[in-house]
Amino acid sequence: MLREEAQLVSKDVFSQDRSCAQLIALRDGFGKGVVRAGEKNPNVMVICADLSESTRSLWFKEKFPERFLQIGVAEQNMAAVASGLAAVGKIPFIASYAMFSPGRNWEQIRTTICYNNQNVKIAGAHAGISVGPDGATHQAIEDVAITRPIANMTVIIPADAIEAEKATFAAAQIDGPVYIRYAREKTPVITTERTPFEIGRAEVYYDGTDVALVASGPLVYEALRAAYILKEKGISARVINNHTVKPIDEKTIAQAAQECGAIVTAEEHQVQGGMGSAVAEIVVKTHAVPMEFVGVQNRFGESGPPDLLMDKFGLRDSNIVEAAQKAIKRKKRPA
Amino acid sequence: MAYVHDEKLKKLEETAATIRSDTIESVIIAKSGHIAGPLDMADVFTAMYFHVLKHDPKNPLWEERDRLVLSNGHIVPVQYAALAHAGYFPVEELKTLRQFGTRLQGHPHRPTLPGLETTSGPLGSGLSQAVGMALGFKMDGKSNQVYCLMSDAEQETGNIWEAVMLAGKHKLDNLTGIIDRNNIQIDGMTEDIMPLEPLREKYEAFNWHVLDVDGHNIREIIEACEEARAIYEKPVLIIAHTIAGKGVDFMEFKYEWHSKPFTPEEAKEALHELRTLGGKIQSEHQ
């Protein structure tokens, strides 16, 4: 059942019809979070590459015009300029679509921000296939794979708009490079202001012992729905919101592997090199148990309504249920 | 910065000669590393660390200091030699260049060595970082100057022009770029590989003020930096015309020496020539 201390929204959101959920876009969480961070610290600033409205950087610009830098369509410049600003004491958030930043400017991020260890925050908007009509060129589904292996980097995938706001604010409070990915489309709100959030700590939202569903981003909602469906089938699933891919919460994952004996990961990203791969690294070196991976399966996205794309790419509660049953079947039976 | 008297100039030229020979010695010991660029920028680095920059080697993180950003990180051996002679770390440490466990990495890594302002190597992103620093100082109403040393070949990257455009947009008169115009790059002469000219007009078109200097004339370099500080509401570019491999006869003007290692005989000859050069400067001024 839902953990009380997680302080999530009503369980109806997960057990009843999808229409019960309130929908807010994660990017709105960025917009609000970065304004809050700016209110707290006068060194926080935002740099945007000609996408201020759609990344919600505009909200910061309206509040703090003197701390907003419009850099034009120049993502490589954006990353390295941010490094220079951080070198003189600023805390820059660089905001663009994840496809362009960290997509196009990966080397500048690696050399001038991470290796140089400068305090820059990378806000990657429009991550995932739920970007919709723009199609594959604008749907970043490899961004976690390219940011996680860079030393000094922290990588966060917030689950909903409220968590996105908390993650953005929290990123400004730690010293060092952080990458946060945000989805474009409105997605269900599952957490509340009271839900705990701490960078580097995965949260168990639903208790269970037969299988652990480790999810991130908007797929946490799908995993919670899957837990209710599995319950009807007599399967007890644990749901974990693994929002911080790096540094990953080894303890919570190892414990889930040991106590549940099977794991399903779920994310809106390629399964190669995604959050699931990070979980697998922990599982195989602690308690090796069967795993299944729900995510984009080695293909590009495409144009279409976000809802239909999520169905087509197999990123729904039903896909997680299926994967859970498969993983449980693969468990070793006691001799 | 004050006027350079003849006596001071002579001292600077001697320092440049020492920095040249220490640079080449460190590269010889390392058995790898670039040579031509470091040699031709010895005079610029000397002018910067021994006259132009406001800095304090005993307090590398002094808030009031000017910032020197090295964009083409591969010429860092000459910066290491300049930093050591300026007092940032022991001159003896130059012998550890590129060795296991050294602070003197093959390409500069800011967090490990005092005096370095950035981390560089991959070409084309130093000017962006310098622009970021200059913008930050402007935002805070501070008067620190930012200098960015670049190679000519890295003007072939797109990233440079993104930074050039931004500096022009914000009229960063606290920023001075210096290009080592030695005309060579790994595969040949710049004008064959990818023509850069008219370089001056290109920067001017982006609202920069451009000065040309003899990159081996320390007085000219210093005077150009002084003029740059007087320019209002425009970033300044100094094109330092240099001779690749300057100071070693058999290397001068030859692109092959961009990053080729010495044979032991070549090493001996190069060192001998550079040490004699030091003596020549003394006698010329006497």
Chai-1 contact restraints between the chains, C-beta under 6 A:
chainA,res_idxA,chainB,res_idxB,connection_type,confidence,min_distance_angstrom,max_distance_angstrom,comment,restraint_id
A,A74,B,E162,contact,1.0,0.0,6.0,A-B,restraint_1
A,Q76,B,N159,contact,1.0,0.0,6.0,A-B,restraint_2
A,N77,B,S128,contact,1.0,0.0,6.0,A-B,restraint_3
A,N77,B,E162,contact,1.0,0.0,6.0,A-B,restraint_4
A,N77,B,A163,contact,1.0,0.0,6.0,A-B,restraint_5
A,A80,B,S125,contact,1.0,0.0,6.0,A-B,restraint_6
A,A80,B,S128,contact,1.0,0.0,6.0,A-B,restraint_7
A,A80,B,Q129,contact,1.0,0.0,6.0,A-B,restraint_8
A,V81,B,S128,contact,1.0,0.0,6.0,A-B,restraint_9
A,V81,B,V131,contact,1.0,0.0,6.0,A-B,restraint_10
A,V81,B,G132,contact,1.0,0.0,6.0,A-B,restraint_11
A,S83,B,Q129,contact,1.0,0.0,6.0,A-B,restraint_12
A,G84,B,Q129,contact,1.0,0.0,6.0,A-B,restraint_13
A,G84,B,G132,contact,1.0,0.0,6.0,A-B,restraint_14
A,G84,B,M133,contact,1.0,0.0,6.0,A-B,restraint_15
A,L85,B,G132,contact,1.0,0.0,6.0,A-B,restraint_16
A,L85,B,G136,contact,1.0,0.0,6.0,A-B,restraint_17
A,A87,B,M133,contact,1.0,0.0,6.0,A-B,restraint_18
A,V88,B,M133,contact,1.0,0.0,6.0,A-B,restraint_19
A,V88,B,G136,contact,1.0,0.0,6.0,A-B,restraint_20
A,K90,B,G136,contact,1.0,0.0,6.0,A-B,restraint_21
A,E107,B,P122,contact,1.0,0.0,6.0,A-B,restraint_22
A,Q108,B,S125,contact,1.0,0.0,6.0,A-B,restraint_23
A,T111,B,P122,contact,1.0,0.0,6.0,A-B,restraint_24
A,T112,B,S125,contact,1.0,0.0,6.0,A-B,restraint_25
A,T112,B,Q129,contact,1.0,0.0,6.0,A-B,restraint_26
A,Y115,B,T119,contact,1.0,0.0,6.0,A-B,restraint_27
A,N116,B,R110,contact,1.0,0.0,6.0,A-B,restraint_28
A,N116,B,T119,contact,1.0,0.0,6.0,A-B,restraint_29
A,N117,B,P111,contact,1.0,0.0,6.0,A-B,restraint_30
